[in-house]
Amino acid sequence: DVKVTQSSRYLVKRTGEKVFLECVQDMDHENMFWYRQDPGLGLRLIYFSYDVKMKEKGDIPEGYSVSREKKERFSLILESASTNQTSMYLCASTSPGTSGSHEQYFGPGTRLTVT
Amino acid sequence: DAKTTQPTSMDCAEGRAANLPCNHSTISGNEYVYWYRQIHSQGPQYIIHGLKNNETNEMASLIITEDRKSSTLILPHATLRDTAVYYCIVRVELGTYKYIFGTGTRLKVLA
């Protein structure tokens, strides 16, 4: 079974702190994604990566950056956390190619609270 | 990007079929429709996907209209464990794949 793990289930940080959210997948997937999920807004894409050291902005990249130094690991960075970044953060991975379902496998999520 | 619209919530009696609709009127010809569900406090879980033809697997059936502007997810015999938020998603190809989530339908299966 594909496994996507996230470093923390719950995290509390102070305004202005630098925050790192880590995501690791064990299926050698090329594509990885970071979403945030807020009530009434569904899942919104922050950043995604289709290869090591490659990254693409999603729909709401402002205030975030990412790092993909190794294929299995995709990190989301909040350079200076703000209260409006309090949210559930979900990581996902998928394999590219021309065949297969390309389904996304999600981690359990990190609930971040910025005070 | 193609967007999806879904009803906010639905109820279904246990043992009955649950039919969850989704509109994706701006979908392009090569964009797939995916369905996921999310049970409270977990990450979304893949259910099924399709392009033009109807699809069925062990979890559900997916009916896509001929013009591809809408689709319906069918859970043939809903159980209490099917209570979840169901997301209809369009997969957009931009060199790689990007998944456009809607706001989902909260399905409550009633005993």
Chai-1 contact restraints between the chains, C-beta under 6 A:
chainA,res_idxA,chainB,res_idxB,connection_type,confidence,min_distance_angstrom,max_distance_angstrom,comment,restraint_id
A,N31,B,T96,contact,1.0,0.0,6.0,A-B,restraint_1
A,G42,B,F101,contact,1.0,0.0,6.0,A-B,restraint_2
A,G42,B,G102,contact,1.0,0.0,6.0,A-B,restraint_3
A,G42,B,T103,contact,1.0,0.0,6.0,A-B,restraint_4
A,G42,B,G104,contact,1.0,0.0,6.0,A-B,restraint_5
A,L43,B,F101,contact,1.0,0.0,6.0,A-B,restraint_6
A,Y50,B,T96,contact,1.0,0.0,6.0,A-B,restraint_7
A,L90,B,G43,contact,1.0,0.0,6.0,A-B,restraint_8
A,P96,B,T96,contact,1.0,0.0,6.0,A-B,restraint_9
A,H102,B,Y97,contact,1.0,0.0,6.0,A-B,restraint_10
A,E103,B,Y46,contact,1.0,0.0,6.0,A-B,restraint_11
A,F106,B,G43,contact,1.0,0.0,6.0,A-B,restraint_12
A,F106,B,P44,contact,1.0,0.0,6.0,A-B,restraint_13
A,G107,B,G43,contact,1.0,0.0,6.0,A-B,restraint_14
A,P108,B,G43,contact,1.0,0.0,6.0,A-B,restraint_15
A,G109,B,G43,contact,1.0,0.0,6.0,A-B,restraint_16
